[in-house]
Amino acid sequence: MAIELEAYGPTVGEQTLSELRFLAKRLRRRRVQHINSTAVGGGVAEILHRMVPLLNQLGVETRWDVIKGGQRFFEVTKKFHNVLHGQAAPVTLDDFEEFLETSRANAAELALTGDILVVHDPQPIALVTRKRRQDRRWIWRCHIDVSNPNERVWR
């Protein structure tokens, strides 16, 4: 059950709702596509479960897609997550190959239809290499602290 935008009025105030409606008008002819690695669990899924319906209520055509991956892919991306936080862990060539191979499979399968594509966190970041249309805009929304990343993984 989607929560109606108006239900947020008592919390955020009518001025905030008016600002959101004003800003949304600028995006009405654009399609926004969010991409992340899980439909449930974790902060990104919690955010998108609310954000996507609200953006659509505001008249911004918005969709949400989730990449696929096996257990090994998610073990590797968890390792990447940790070393991007600055933790020490060995990252192997096999780790990079697993990440890139799964990313290629997702890129081939996923329909990238958005004018604005919002890629959440490191797991789907390699999709950004599919920049075919010049008018498409990519945004990487990193929800983790990368102030002291492992340089090899960061690159």
C-alpha positions in Angstrom: 0.0 0.0 0.0 1.5 3.3 -1.1 1.4 6.2 1.2 -0.1 9.4 -0.3 2.1 12.4 -0.5 -0.4 14.4 1.5 0.1 12.1 4.5 3.5 13.8 5.0 2.0 17.2 5.3 1.7 17.3 9.1 5.3 16.2 9.4 7.1 18.2 6.8 4.7 21.1 6.4 2.7 22.4 3.4 5.6 24.6 2.2 7.8 21.5 1.7 5.1 19.8 -0.2 4.7 22.8 -2.4 8.4 22.9 -3.1 8.4 19.3 -4.0 5.5 19.9 -6.5 7.3 22.8 -8.0 10.6 20.9 -8.4 8.8 17.9 -9.8 7.3 19.9 -12.6 10.8 20.4 -14.0 11.2 16.6 -14.3 7.8 15.7 -15.7 9.1 15.0 -19.2 12.0 12.9 -17.9 12.0 9.3 -16.8 14.0 8.4 -13.6 15.3 4.9 -13.1 16.8 3.8 -9.8 19.0 0.7 -9.8 20.3 -1.1 -6.7 21.2 -4.6 -5.6 18.3 -5.7 -3.4 14.5 -5.2 -3.2 14.3 -5.8 0.5 16.6 -5.3 3.5 19.1 -2.5 3.8 18.6 1.3 3.7 18.5 1.8 0.0 15.5 -0.6 -0.4 13.8 1.1 2.5 14.3 4.5 0.8 13.2 3.4 -2.6 10.0 1.7 -1.3 8.8 5.1 -0.3 10.6 7.4 -2.8 9.5 5.7 -6.1 5.7 5.8 -5.4 6.0 9.4 -4.1 7.9 10.6 -7.2 5.2 8.9 -9.4 2.5 10.7 -7.4 4.3 14.0 -8.1 4.1 13.2 -11.8 7.8 12.1 -12.3 7.8 8.8 -14.2 10.0 6.7 -11.9 10.9 3.0 -11.9 13.2 0.9 -9.8 15.2 -2.1 -11.0 17.3 -4.5 -9.0 20.4 -6.2 -10.4 21.0 -10.0 -10.1 23.9 -11.8 -8.8 24.9 -15.1 -7.2 26.4 -15.7 -3.8 29.9 -15.2 -4.9 29.1 -11.8 -6.5 27.5 -10.6 -3.3 30.5 -11.9 -1.2 32.8 -9.9 -3.5 30.7 -6.7 -3.3 30.5 -7.0 0.5 34.3 -7.2 0.5 34.4 -4.2 -1.8 32.0 -2.4 0.6 34.3 -3.1 3.5 37.5 -2.0 1.8 35.8 1.1 0.5 35.2 1.9 4.2 38.9 1.6 4.7 39.1 -1.9 6.2 42.0 -4.1 5.2 41.2 -7.2 3.2 42.8 -9.0 0.3 41.1 -8.2 -3.0 42.0 -10.7 -5.8 41.9 -10.7 -9.5 39.2 -13.4 -9.3 37.2 -10.9 -7.2 37.4 -8.3 -9.9 36.6 -10.9 -12.6 33.5 -12.1 -10.7 32.3 -8.5 -10.2 32.8 -7.5 -13.9 31.3 -10.7 -15.3 28.2 -10.3 -13.2 28.0 -6.7 -14.1 28.3 -7.5 -17.8 25.4 -10.0 -17.5 23.3 -7.4 -15.7 24.1 -4.8 -18.3 23.0 -7.1 -21.1 19.8 -8.0 -19.3 18.7 -4.8 -17.7 16.6 -2.4 -19.8 18.1 1.0 -19.2 15.1 3.3 -20.1 15.6 6.2 -17.9 16.7 9.7 -18.9 18.2 10.0 -15.4 19.7 6.8 -14.0 20.4 6.7 -10.3 22.8 3.9 -9.4 22.9 3.1 -5.7 26.1 1.9 -4.0 29.0 0.0 -5.5 27.2 -3.2 -6.6 25.7 -1.9 -9.8 28.3 0.8 -10.5 29.7 -0.9 -13.6 26.4 -0.3 -15.4 27.5 3.3 -15.8 29.9 2.1 -18.6 26.7 1.6 -20.8 26.6 5.3 -21.7 25.1 5.0 -25.1 22.7 8.0 -25.3 24.2 11.5 -24.9 21.1 12.9 -23.3 21.1 10.3 -20.5 22.4 11.4 -17.1 23.9 9.1 -14.6 24.0 9.7 -10.8 25.9 7.5 -8.5 24.4 7.7 -5.0 26.9 6.2 -2.6 25.3 5.4 0.8 28.5 4.3 2.4 31.5 6.3 3.8 34.2 6.4 1.2 36.4 9.0 2.9 39.3 6.4 3.3 38.8 3.9 0.5 41.1 1.1 -0.7 42.5 2.9 -3.8 42.6 -0.3 -6.0 38.9 -0.9 -5.5 38.0 2.7 -5.7 39.7 3.0 -9.2 
